[in-house]
Amino acid sequence: MGRALLGTESVTVPRGRDRLEAAVEVVDSVCARHAGNRESAVLVVPDDPRCRVGSAATVLHEGGCVRVASELGAQLTYLTLRGLVEPQSTIAVVDIGKSGTSVSVVDVGSGIVHDADWSDAFRGATVAAAVREHLLAAYGTSAPRTASADATLDDGVEWALEMLAVHRAVQVGGPFLGGSVTVFRTTVDRLVLDAVTAVSSWVYDVVARGRRRVDTVVLVGGPANLPLVRGVFAQQWGEALVMPAEPQSLAARGAAVLAARTALAGRQYASAS
């Protein structure tokens, strides 16, 4: 029921290949590896947050080859299960992803979305790009640079941003003149402070424009691990802010909960029949 993560699998989808087809292959692979019930599998898909308004986020859809849930619905399912939000409350889920930041105001009990918006003013890709360009400018590179070396640097920067959630400095490999270089948390903070402050104000404006009183603001997504992001939002929202552990995997864990419930319902139906 989402309390234990048995395993994960990540794949790179080549340009031009159907992403849904690749996602279903991953679902099948995970089910096979962990003896999961393929018939109960749930696939979480991204959507346009602005299209959520007026709909129930937690509804499961039959996708033909697999059941489909929205990111917000999966996140809300997990937050409710773990008691991180009150059943009778209205919350704002702030999701900072690679492509942008969304905020969705939703009623926990019914799952109805009252307001939602999206902005690309602050996104994980922007943070990674800013750190990458800073390192290249500060340390210099060997010539000529190769695609393989650039890919290694990109992977290193993303890994560093994850590690800086708990460490003040980490080493990153790449096409640098001196080999591996050090990335400091204070450097990342300096590079993104203005953007984080701006997106926090934007979220406040989205929440304030609605007619619903928001009881809790939940911060999710990979960049939500950064202490600077947490600190800026904490200043804005105080005790109303909830920051789940491992915010980058909330949707995946929520999907696991939905899949477990689907499997349980299927067993109960079979027993009754």
FENFEN-V283358 format. One record per residue. N is the residue number from 1. PHI is phi in whole degrees, -180 to 180 (999 if undefined). Layout:
n->N phi->PHI
n->N phi->PHI
This chain:
n->1 phi->999
n->2 phi->85
n->3 phi->-88
n->4 phi->-134
n->5 phi->-92
n->6 phi->-81
n->7 phi->175
n->8 phi->-135
n->9 phi->-146
n->10 phi->-127
n->11 phi->-133
n->12 phi->-97
n->13 phi->-94
n->14 phi->-59
n->15 phi->-59
n->16 phi->96
n->17 phi->-86
n->18 phi->-65
n->19 phi->-71
n->20 phi->-65
n->21 phi->-60
n->22 phi->-65
n->23 phi->-65
n->24 phi->-65
n->25 phi->-62
n->26 phi->-66
n->27 phi->-57
n->28 phi->-63
n->29 phi->-65
n->30 phi->-65
n->31 phi->-61
n->32 phi->-67
n->33 phi->-70
n->34 phi->-112
n->35 phi->54
n->36 phi->-82
n->37 phi->-83
n->38 phi->-60
n->39 phi->-69
n->40 phi->-104
n->41 phi->-62
n->42 phi->-126
n->43 phi->-107
n->44 phi->-91
n->45 phi->-120
n->46 phi->-71
n->47 phi->-144
n->48 phi->-80
n->49 phi->-54
n->50 phi->-70
n->51 phi->-89
n->52 phi->-80
n->53 phi->-58
n->54 phi->88
n->55 phi->-104
n->56 phi->-94
n->57 phi->-67
n->58 phi->-91
n->59 phi->-72
n->60 phi->-91
n->61 phi->-113
n->62 phi->-82
n->63 phi->-97
n->64 phi->89
n->65 phi->-97
n->66 phi->-164
n->67 phi->-76
n->68 phi->-123
n->69 phi->-127
n->70 phi->-80
n->71 phi->-58
n->72 phi->-62
n->73 phi->-63
n->74 phi->-67
n->75 phi->-63
n->76 phi->-64
n->77 phi->-60
n->78 phi->-69
n->79 phi->-60
n->80 phi->-69
n->81 phi->-58
n->82 phi->-84
n->83 phi->71
n->84 phi->-82
n->85 phi->-134
n->86 phi->-81
n->87 phi->-59
n->88 phi->-100
n->89 phi->-104
n->90 phi->-112
n->91 phi->-125
n->92 phi->-115
n->93 phi->-97
n->94 phi->-102
n->95 phi->-112
n->96 phi->-99
n->97 phi->-114
n->98 phi->-66
n->99 phi->-95
n->100 phi->166
n->101 phi->-121
n->102 phi->-119
n->103 phi->-133
n->104 phi->-128
n->105 phi->-96
n->106 phi->-136
n->107 phi->-83
n->108 phi->-63
n->109 phi->-63
n->110 phi->-95
n->111 phi->80
n->112 phi->-72
n->113 phi->-91
n->114 phi->-91
n->115 phi->-158
n->116 phi->-161
n->117 phi->-155
n->118 phi->-143
n->119 phi->-146
n->120 phi->-100
n->121 phi->-66
n->122 phi->-139
n->123 phi->-150
n->124 phi->-60
n->125 phi->-64
n->126 phi->-67
n->127 phi->-62
n->128 phi->-62
n->129 phi->-65
n->130 phi->-64
n->131 phi->-67
n->132 phi->-59
n->133 phi->-67
n->134 phi->-63
n->135 phi->-65
n->136 phi->-64
n->137 phi->-73
n->138 phi->-78
n->139 phi->-111
n->140 phi->74
n->141 phi->-131
n->142 phi->-77
n->143 phi->-119
n->144 phi->-85
n->145 phi->-79
n->146 phi->-117
n->147 phi->-62
n->148 phi->-65
n->149 phi->-66
n->150 phi->-65
n->151 phi->-65
n->152 phi->-63
n->153 phi->-65
n->154 phi->-59
n->155 phi->-63
n->156 phi->-65
n->157 phi->-66
n->158 phi->-63
n->159 phi->-64
n->160 phi->-61
n->161 phi->-64
n->162 phi->-69
n->163 phi->-71
n->164 phi->-70
n->165 phi->-68
n->166 phi->-125
n->167 phi->-121
n->168 phi->-84
n->169 phi->-155
n->170 phi->-140
n->171 phi->-94
n->172 phi->-127
n->173 phi->-87
n->174 phi->168
n->175 phi->-81
n->176 phi->-93
n->177 phi->-61
n->178 phi->-100
n->179 phi->86
n->180 phi->-66
n->181 phi->-126
n->182 phi->-101
n->183 phi->-107
n->184 phi->-99
n->185 phi->-60
n->186 phi->-63
n->187 phi->-67
n->188 phi->-62
n->189 phi->-58
n->190 phi->-65
n->191 phi->-70
n->192 phi->-116
n->193 phi->-56
n->194 phi->-62
n->195 phi->-67
n->196 phi->-66
n->197 phi->-62
n->198 phi->-66
n->199 phi->-72
n->200 phi->-64
n->201 phi->-66
n->202 phi->-63
n->203 phi->-60
n->204 phi->-59
n->205 phi->-65
n->206 phi->-63
n->207 phi->-66
n->208 phi->-68
n->209 phi->-75
n->210 phi->-80
n->211 phi->-89
n->212 phi->-90
n->213 phi->-78
n->214 phi->-92
n->215 phi->-86
n->216 phi->-142
n->217 phi->-114
n->218 phi->-109
n->219 phi->-104
n->220 phi->-132
n->221 phi->102
n->222 phi->-53
n->223 phi->-62
n->224 phi->-67
n->225 phi->-74
n->226 phi->-68
n->227 phi->-56
n->228 phi->-62
n->229 phi->-60
n->230 phi->-62
n->231 phi->-66
n->232 phi->-64
n->233 phi->-69
n->234 phi->-66
n->235 phi->-63
n->236 phi->-75
n->237 phi->-115
n->238 phi->60
n->239 phi->-70
n->240 phi->-76
n->241 phi->-86
n->242 phi->-115
n->243 phi->-123
n->244 phi->-64
n->245 phi->-69
n->246 phi->50
n->247 phi->-64
n->248 phi->-73
n->249 phi->-112
n->250 phi->-62
n->251 phi->-65
n->252 phi->-65
n->253 phi->-68
n->254 phi->-64
n->255 phi->-63
n->256 phi->-63
n->257 phi->-63
n->258 phi->-61
n->259 phi->-65
n->260 phi->-63
n->261 phi->-65
n->262 phi->-64
n->263 phi->-64
n->264 phi->-64
n->265 phi->-63
n->266 phi->-65
n->267 phi->-67
n->268 phi->-65
n->269 phi->-67
n->270 phi->-63
n->271 phi->-66
n->272 phi->-67
n->273 phi->-71
